[in-house]
Amino acid sequence: MNKQAFLSQIVARLEADHALLLQAAKTAHAAATHEENIPDNKYATLGLEASYLAQGQANRAQEILEALKAFRQLTLQKFSDESPIRLTALVGLEDEAGNHRWFFLGPAAGGLRLDFGGEEVMVITPASPLGRELLGKQGGDLVTVKTGSVHEYEIVSVC
């Protein structure tokens, strides 16, 4: 897989998400400050609720902006199956049933899922349970992840 193209796809997705959240925050802010939403009694909370929504969306937009900065500054490393896994590794895992999944170890935006070359790739961070378990491992190693239930995977590809 071309990791540079995948990195470009991550950046493009984060840029789009950031723009969308900024617009949503502006819309919620406008609703919060609109004259029709000025409370006329203690039970009229529409303006207050809209202000909470605007703040939450602005906070999420800031988180995405920080993730964007991290990905734009990222230097991609080359890996082989014998390389210890670290940041920027693209890792293929296989479970006991033979199901194959791809993960990209990134600095932020954990949980982001992208379709790349017909495969779903999930971004994970070193702070996630799977990310912590993968750090330092190599192709052929087994990893066990406990997230409510126990899952065991074999590392079948590192690039």
KALINPE-V263265 format. One record per residue. N is the residue number from 1. RES is the residue in one letter. PSI is psi in degrees with one decimal (NA if undefined). Layout:
n=N res=RES psi=PSI
n=N res=RES psi=PSI
This chain:
n=1 res=M psi=144.2
n=2 res=N psi=100.9
n=3 res=K psi=-30.6
n=4 res=Q psi=-42.1
n=5 res=A psi=-38.1
n=6 res=F psi=-42.4
n=7 res=L psi=-41.7
n=8 res=S psi=-37.7
n=9 res=Q psi=-39.5
n=10 res=I psi=-48.1
n=11 res=V psi=-44.0
n=12 res=A psi=-41.5
n=13 res=R psi=-42.9
n=14 res=L psi=-37.8
n=15 res=E psi=-43.9
n=16 res=A psi=-43.6
n=17 res=D psi=-40.2
n=18 res=H psi=-47.5
n=19 res=A psi=-42.2
n=20 res=L psi=-44.7
n=21 res=L psi=-36.6
n=22 res=L psi=-43.7
n=23 res=Q psi=-41.9
n=24 res=A psi=-40.6
n=25 res=A psi=-40.4
n=26 res=K psi=-41.2
n=27 res=T psi=-44.1
n=28 res=A psi=-36.8
n=29 res=H psi=-42.5
n=30 res=A psi=-40.0
n=31 res=A psi=-37.6
n=32 res=A psi=-31.2
n=33 res=T psi=1.9
n=34 res=H psi=143.7
n=35 res=E psi=-27.5
n=36 res=E psi=-17.3
n=37 res=N psi=10.8
n=38 res=I psi=124.3
n=39 res=P psi=136.6
n=40 res=D psi=-2.4
n=41 res=N psi=173.3
n=42 res=K psi=-11.5
n=43 res=Y psi=-7.9
n=44 res=A psi=98.3
n=45 res=T psi=10.9
n=46 res=L psi=-44.1
n=47 res=G psi=-41.7
n=48 res=L psi=-44.4
n=49 res=E psi=-41.2
n=50 res=A psi=-35.2
n=51 res=S psi=-37.7
n=52 res=Y psi=-43.4
n=53 res=L psi=-44.7
n=54 res=A psi=-42.6
n=55 res=Q psi=-43.1
n=56 res=G psi=-42.0
n=57 res=Q psi=-37.7
n=58 res=A psi=-39.7
n=59 res=N psi=-43.4
n=60 res=R psi=-38.1
n=61 res=A psi=-38.0
n=62 res=Q psi=-40.6
n=63 res=E psi=-42.1
n=64 res=I psi=-38.4
n=65 res=L psi=-41.1
n=66 res=E psi=-39.5
n=67 res=A psi=-40.8
n=68 res=L psi=-45.0
n=69 res=K psi=-43.7
n=70 res=A psi=-43.7
n=71 res=F psi=-33.8
n=72 res=R psi=-28.0
n=73 res=Q psi=-2.9
n=74 res=L psi=133.0
n=75 res=T psi=118.3
n=76 res=L psi=135.3
n=77 res=Q psi=151.9
n=78 res=K psi=138.5
n=79 res=F psi=156.2
n=80 res=S psi=176.0
n=81 res=D psi=-20.6
n=82 res=E psi=-8.6
n=83 res=S psi=141.5
n=84 res=P psi=137.4
n=85 res=I psi=134.1
n=86 res=R psi=-170.9
n=87 res=L psi=139.5
n=88 res=T psi=6.9
n=89 res=A psi=138.9
n=90 res=L psi=116.3
n=91 res=V psi=130.3
n=92 res=G psi=126.2
n=93 res=L psi=148.9
n=94 res=E psi=131.9
n=95 res=D psi=-178.7
n=96 res=E psi=-27.4
n=97 res=A psi=-0.1
n=98 res=G psi=7.7
n=99 res=N psi=132.4
n=100 res=H psi=134.8
n=101 res=R psi=149.3
n=102 res=W psi=141.1
n=103 res=F psi=141.7
n=104 res=F psi=124.2
n=105 res=L psi=102.9
n=106 res=G psi=171.5
n=107 res=P psi=-17.4
n=108 res=A psi=-175.9
n=109 res=A psi=34.0
n=110 res=G psi=137.0
n=111 res=G psi=-13.6
n=112 res=L psi=127.9
n=113 res=R psi=131.6
n=114 res=L psi=146.6
n=115 res=D psi=121.8
n=116 res=F psi=113.9
n=117 res=G psi=34.1
n=118 res=G psi=1.2
n=119 res=E psi=141.8
n=120 res=E psi=128.8
n=121 res=V psi=128.8
n=122 res=M psi=133.7
n=123 res=V psi=130.5
n=124 res=I psi=160.3
n=125 res=T psi=162.9
n=126 res=P psi=-17.7
n=127 res=A psi=-14.5
n=128 res=S psi=157.8
n=129 res=P psi=-44.6
n=130 res=L psi=-40.9
n=131 res=G psi=-44.4
n=132 res=R psi=-40.6
n=133 res=E psi=-33.7
n=134 res=L psi=-30.4
n=135 res=L psi=126.4
n=136 res=G psi=-12.7
n=137 res=K psi=169.3
n=138 res=Q psi=170.6
n=139 res=G psi=138.6
n=140 res=G psi=-19.6
n=141 res=D psi=156.6
n=142 res=L psi=142.3
n=143 res=V psi=141.4
n=144 res=T psi=128.1
n=145 res=V psi=128.6
n=146 res=K psi=104.6
n=147 res=T psi=72.3
n=148 res=G psi=-51.4
n=149 res=S psi=167.1
n=150 res=V psi=129.0
n=151 res=H psi=134.9
n=152 res=E psi=133.5
n=153 res=Y psi=150.2
n=154 res=E psi=136.3
n=155 res=I psi=110.4
n=156 res=V psi=-14.3
n=157 res=S psi=138.3
n=158 res=V psi=121.4
n=159 res=C psi=NA
